[in-house]
Amino acid sequence: MKKINILVIGFLLTTLTSFGQNLKIGYTNVEYILSFLPETKQVQAEVQAYGTQLQNQLQSKITDFQSKAEAFQREAATMTEIIRADKQEELQNLQNSIEKFQREAQTAITTKETELFKPLFEKISNAINKVAEQESFSHVFSAGVPGVDVLLYAKPTDDISNIVLKELGIDPPETEEE
């Protein structure tokens, strides 16, 4: 699939160049930009708090299960077969409930994180679009997300991440080149 994407990008660039289009290509690292947004820390704190709340609920369920399991082990020898079977089924249901809660909690955390980060990614996207127009970039690629890089090679001078940070009103860190 990567080979196809590379071939398509190469073909498009060759085609555009052959039609006399001026190409100015830049790239940026959205994760890098995100790390400088002041809102990022607040969003991370909200996701962490939500995760902690769910973790506390999970721990409560686990504690309840453990106490019932211990009680079952202490009293199992004196229980009738029907009561023992009922208590075992109850423990199995509690264990299934805990497993289901764990799965649903993980999904809920991911959904919450996506929901809270969406406005930040939109803000960054708008800034990238504005910088691309102001700086006359014909294409801007994404870099810096391992496994999702669309950029295989680029000169560091084509990185527009710090320009995007400036557009967002954030002073980028000093680099050795400056």
C-alpha positions, -999 to +999 in steps of 0.1 A: +000+000+000+029+024+008+044+016-026+012+026-043+009+058-023+045+067-031+039+060-068+007+081-068+025+110-051+054+107-075+031+106-105+011+136-093+042+157-087+056+147-121+023+155-138+019+189-120+055+198-129+050+189-165+020+212-167+041+241-157+028+244-122+051+259-096+056+235-068+065+246-034+063+217-010+065+219+028+059+196+057+049+199+093+046+178+124+012+182+139+022+164+171+050+188+176+027+218+171+001+202+194+027+199+222+030+237+223-007+246+224-017+257+259-050+239+255-032+206+251-023+203+288-059+211+298-073+184+274-047+159+287-058+167+323-094+162+314-087+129+297-066+118+327-094+128+352-120+109+331-097+078+330-091+081+368-129+082+374-134+051+353-104+034+370-120+041+404-153+026+393-134-005+380-115-008+413-148-007+432-162-035+411-130-055+416-130-050+453-167-061+454-158-092+434-129-101+456-148-098+488-176-120+474-151-145+461-134-147+496-168-151+513-176-179+488-144-197+495-149-195+533-185-207+532-185-230+502-181-262+523-213-254+543-234-244+513-260-266+496-253-275+460-280-251+447-267-222+468-231-230+458-240-231+421-259-198+424-230-181+441-206-194+415-229-181+387-230-147+406-192-146+407-190-155+370-215-127+362-195-102+383-163-113+365-179-109+331-193-075+342-157-064+352-143-075+318-171-058+299-166-026+320-129-026+312-135-029+274-162-002+275-141+021+297-112+019+272-135+027+243-150+056+263-116+071+271-106+069+234-139+085+224-134+113+250-099+119+239-109+122+203-138+145+212-116+168+233-086+169+208-108+175+177-110+213+181-073+215+186-066+195+155-091+218+136-073+248+149-039+235+138-054+225+104-067+260+099-034+275+108-016+251+084-040+261+056-034+298+063+004+294+064+003+274+031-017+301+014+005+330+028+038+312+020+025+299-014+030+262-007+013+240-032+015+210-010+021+204+027+028+169+039+025+154+074+056+141+092+065+129+126+038+103+134+056+070+134+039+045+111+017+072+095+044+094+079+034+105+044+069+120+040+099+098+034+125+125+029+125+163+031+150+191+037+147+206+072+143+240+056+110+229+041+095+222+076+068+248+083+060+237+118+075+268+135+058+291+110+025+274+120+033+279+156+039+316+150+005+317+132-011+303+163+006+330+184+032+307+200+069+314+200+086+283+187+118+271+206+151+283+194+169+259+171+206+256+163+201+269+128+187+302+139 
